[in-house]
Amino acid sequence: MSHTVADYTAILKLIETRFKLANLSKRAAAQVDMSEFFDFTNPPWMTPPSSPLQDTTKLCNYPCNKCRNATTTG
């Protein structure tokens, strides 16, 4: 949490700083770049977690016609 006052151009300043772009306006140049909120050197989720195993031996709980017909006719 920051106690620095900023307006919506602060996100523009962050993009300019992050990607080493020239300032697009004087207003954006005067803003803080909000980089204190992000860690670009150690980004999380570089390896996403694996999906949970799903039980494929039972019918799903989704009320579609295919599953409904399988339970009434099978």
C-alpha positions in Angstrom: 0.0 0.0 0.0 1.3 3.4 -0.9 0.4 6.7 0.6 1.6 8.6 -2.4 -1.2 10.4 -4.2 -1.5 9.5 -7.9 -4.0 9.6 -10.7 -4.8 7.3 -13.6 -1.7 8.5 -15.5 0.5 6.6 -13.0 -0.2 3.4 -14.9 1.0 5.1 -18.0 4.2 6.1 -16.2 4.6 2.5 -15.0 4.4 1.2 -18.6 6.8 3.9 -19.8 9.3 2.9 -17.1 8.8 -0.9 -17.4 9.4 -0.9 -21.2 11.9 2.0 -21.3 9.6 4.2 -23.4 9.8 8.0 -23.7 7.3 10.0 -21.7 4.1 10.4 -23.6 2.9 13.4 -21.7 4.2 15.9 -19.1 1.4 14.7 -16.8 2.6 11.1 -17.0 6.2 12.2 -16.6 5.3 13.9 -13.3 3.7 10.7 -11.8 5.2 8.0 -9.7 5.6 4.8 -11.8 4.1 2.4 -9.3 7.0 0.0 -9.7 7.1 -0.5 -5.9 4.0 -2.7 -6.2 5.6 -5.1 -8.7 8.5 -7.5 -8.6 9.6 -7.9 -12.2 12.9 -9.7 -11.3 11.1 -12.6 -9.6 7.8 -13.1 -11.4 5.5 -15.6 -9.8 3.8 -18.5 -11.6 6.6 -19.2 -14.1 5.6 -22.8 -13.6 1.9 -23.0 -13.1 0.5 -25.5 -10.7 -0.7 -28.8 -12.1 -4.4 -29.4 -12.5 -6.2 -31.6 -10.0 -6.9 -35.2 -11.1 -10.5 -35.7 -12.3 -12.6 -38.8 -11.8 -13.5 -39.9 -15.4 -15.3 -43.0 -14.3 -18.5 -41.2 -13.3 -20.9 -38.9 -15.0 -20.5 -35.2 -14.6 -22.8 -33.0 -12.4 -23.4 -30.6 -15.3 -27.1 -30.7 -16.3 -26.6 -31.1 -20.0 -28.8 -33.3 -22.2 -26.0 -35.8 -22.9 -25.5 -36.6 -19.2 -29.2 -36.4 -18.4 -30.0 -38.9 -21.2 -27.2 -41.2 -20.1 -28.6 -41.5 -16.5 -32.2 -42.1 -17.6 -31.5 -44.6 -20.4 -28.3 -46.2 -19.2 
